[in-house]
Amino acid sequence: MFIGIGRYELFIPASGSLKDKRQVLRSVINVVQKKFNVAIAEVEHQELWQRAALGVSCVASTSGHCVEVLDEVERTIVKMAVPSAEVVDRTTWIRSLEDL
C-alpha cells in the first residue's frame, strides 16, 4: 500500500477578502474531491487573502497510481483556478506503508 501526499501553493491575485478566497477554494476542493475521491483541505495561509495552500492525500496499491492521481489533481487545480488563481509551488511525496 502506498500513500501519496501533495501540497499545492496558490496565489489568488483578484481576491480582495477572505470571502473571495474561500469562494475560489470551495469550488476547487469540491471538484477535486468528487472527481478523484481524495482527501483535500486548505492547510496553510488561512488568514491571508491572496495565498492558500491545499493539501491532498490518496492511498493506492502502487506508487505509480499515486503519482498519476496527484498529477491529475494538479492539472485539475490549475484548470479550475485559472484565471482567478495560479499554482506557484507544488510538492509531492509518495511513501510505502513499510517506510512509515
C-alpha positions as CSV (number, residue, x, y, z in Angstrom):
1,M,0.0,0.0,0.0
2,F,1.3,3.5,-0.9
3,I,0.3,6.9,0.4
4,G,0.6,10.0,-1.8
5,I,0.7,13.5,-0.4
6,G,0.6,16.7,-2.4
7,R,0.9,20.3,-1.3
8,Y,-0.2,23.0,-3.8
9,E,0.5,26.6,-3.1
10,L,-1.9,29.0,-4.8
11,F,-1.7,32.8,-5.4
12,I,-5.1,34.4,-5.9
13,P,-4.4,38.0,-7.1
14,A,-8.1,39.0,-7.6
15,S,-9.1,38.1,-4.1
16,G,-10.0,41.2,-2.1
17,S,-11.2,39.4,1.0
18,L,-11.3,36.0,2.7
19,K,-14.8,35.5,1.3
20,D,-13.4,35.9,-2.2
21,K,-10.6,33.5,-1.5
22,R,-12.9,30.9,0.1
23,Q,-15.2,31.0,-2.9
24,V,-12.4,30.1,-5.3
25,L,-11.1,27.4,-2.9
26,R,-14.5,25.9,-2.3
27,S,-15.1,25.2,-5.9
28,V,-11.7,23.7,-6.5
29,I,-12.0,21.5,-3.4
30,N,-15.5,20.2,-4.3
31,V,-14.5,19.3,-7.9
32,V,-11.2,17.6,-6.8
33,Q,-13.0,15.6,-4.0
34,K,-15.8,14.4,-6.3
35,K,-13.6,13.6,-9.3
36,F,-10.7,11.8,-7.6
37,N,-12.1,10.6,-4.2
38,V,-9.1,12.1,-2.3
39,A,-8.8,14.0,0.9
40,I,-8.2,17.7,0.3
41,A,-8.1,20.7,2.6
42,E,-6.7,24.2,3.0
43,V,-3.6,23.6,5.2
44,E,-1.9,27.0,5.4
45,H,-2.4,30.7,5.0
46,Q,-6.0,30.6,6.2
47,E,-5.7,34.2,7.3
48,L,-4.2,35.6,4.1
49,W,-6.5,36.9,1.3
50,Q,-4.3,36.1,-1.7
51,R,-2.5,32.9,-0.7
52,A,-3.6,29.4,0.0
53,A,-2.0,26.0,0.4
54,L,-4.0,22.9,-0.4
55,G,-3.1,19.5,1.0
56,V,-4.1,16.4,-0.9
57,S,-3.7,12.7,0.1
58,C,-4.5,9.5,-1.6
59,V,-3.9,5.8,-1.0
60,A,-3.3,3.3,-3.8
61,S,-1.9,-0.2,-4.3
62,T,1.1,1.1,-6.4
63,S,3.3,4.1,-6.2
64,G,2.7,4.8,-9.9
65,H,-1.0,5.1,-9.3
66,C,-0.4,7.6,-6.5
67,V,1.8,9.7,-8.9
68,E,-0.9,9.5,-11.6
69,V,-3.6,10.7,-9.2
70,L,-1.6,13.6,-7.8
71,D,-0.6,14.7,-11.3
72,E,-4.2,14.7,-12.4
73,V,-5.2,16.5,-9.2
74,E,-2.6,19.2,-10.0
75,R,-3.9,19.6,-13.6
76,T,-7.4,19.9,-12.3
77,I,-6.4,22.5,-9.7
78,V,-4.6,24.5,-12.4
79,K,-7.6,24.3,-14.8
80,M,-10.2,25.2,-12.1
81,A,-8.1,28.0,-10.6
82,V,-7.4,29.9,-13.9
83,P,-7.9,32.8,-14.3
84,S,-8.6,33.7,-10.7
85,A,-5.5,31.9,-9.3
86,E,-2.3,30.2,-10.2
87,V,-0.3,27.4,-8.7
88,V,3.1,28.9,-7.7
89,D,4.6,25.9,-5.9
90,R,3.9,22.1,-5.6
91,T,5.4,19.4,-3.6
92,T,4.6,15.7,-3.7
93,W,5.6,12.7,-1.6
94,I,4.9,9.0,-2.2
95,R,5.6,6.6,0.6
96,S,5.0,2.9,1.1
97,L,3.4,1.7,4.3
98,E,6.6,-0.2,5.2
99,D,8.6,3.1,5.1
100,L,6.4,4.7,7.8
